[in-house]
Amino acid sequence: MEPISSSSDSSLNENSDEYLEEAEQNMLRAFDKIQKRYGWTDDYVLSIPYSRLMDLFSLIAREEQQEE
């Protein structure tokens, strides 16, 4: 079995970086929507259990789709 080494394939790294940047932007937008909707602070949103955050993200996404 060959050892796993860091990839020198720049396209893979660029795609990973792009994916992470997009995921981060999506998460920030979702946080902003939750804060705007409920008037919660960053600290409060960050204290919410992950499963509850996912429920809120899903709820907001469904409502936005229905509005379109």
N, C-alpha and C positions, 0 to 999 in steps of 0.2 A: 504494500500500500504506500503510495507516495504522500509525502507530507503536504499539507495544505499551505499554500503560500499566498501572499497578497497578490492580487491581480495587477498586471501591468497594462491590461487592456483599458485604454483611456475611455473608450466608448461605454464600457460597462460602468466605470466610475462616474462618467458624466450622466448616464441614465440614472444611476443611483442618487447622485446629487440632485438631479432634476426632480426625481420622485420625492425625495425628502423635502425639498423646497416647496413642492406643490402640496404635500401632506401638511407641512407646517402652516402654509397659507390657508388651507382649508380649515385647520384646527383653529387658527386665529379668527377667521371669519365666523366660525361656529360659536366661539367664545363671545365674540362681539354681539352676535344675534341673541344669545342667551342673556347677556348683560343688559342689552337694550330692552328686551322683552320683559324681564323680571326686575330690572333695576339692581342687580347684584354686583358686588365688587369682584375684582380679580381674586382676592383672597378667598371670598366665599365660593366662587365657582371652582377654584382649585381644591377646596375642601370637600366638594361633593364626590361621593364614591364614583369610580369609573363607570360602573354599570348604569348608574343613574344619569351620568353625562351622556352616555350612548343613547339612552332612552330619550333624553331631551333633544339630542341631535336628530334622531330619527323622527320625532314628533314635528320638529320645525321643518325638516326636509319634506315630510308628507304634506304639511300645510302649504308650503311654498309650491309644491307640484299641483295641488288642488287649485291654487290661485291662478296658475298659468292657463 
